[in-house]
């Protein structure tokens, strides 16, 4: 039994892998919501398919709106999946909790990965839309990728500074006074 607990302690010491995948998926969904709400809806810089079918007619705007809706559905599913996985990890952790730094660090990693993947695939490979269409669209697209890289690096550094707390180990290490 001592070997199993020391292995667990060695593996868990100072690490936040237990929430890496759930928080990264959650971050990708939240990053997608920021993109969709801010860039698609509020600023109206682009729609999902505005690079292939500019929304300058009612039928084209309708098609782009459907594309935005599908995009929001995928981001919503990422948030739900991330929350479900996170809940499963936290409830099965047997007293192990993660700091806010670990959680938010991985969320930022997910948001940054969303920007990098979506930016490369949608803006550069397929060209289905750009961050902001016009004469400087390449610079807007590169800025979006740079923001993604900064979020990944910043999130990685933030999560490394977070440490899990094992509530069960603390109870065993410091017995209650009689």
Buried (B, 14 or more C-beta within 10 A) or exposed (E): EEEEEEEBEEEBEEBBBBBBBBBBBBBBBBBBBEBBEEBBEEEEBBBBBBBBBBBEEEEBBEBBBEBBEEBBEEBBEBBEBBBEBBEEBBEEBEEBBBBEBBBBBBBBBBBBBBBBEBBBEBBEEEEBBBBBBEEEBEEBBBBBBEBBBEBBEBBBEBBBEBBBEBEEBEEEEEEEEE
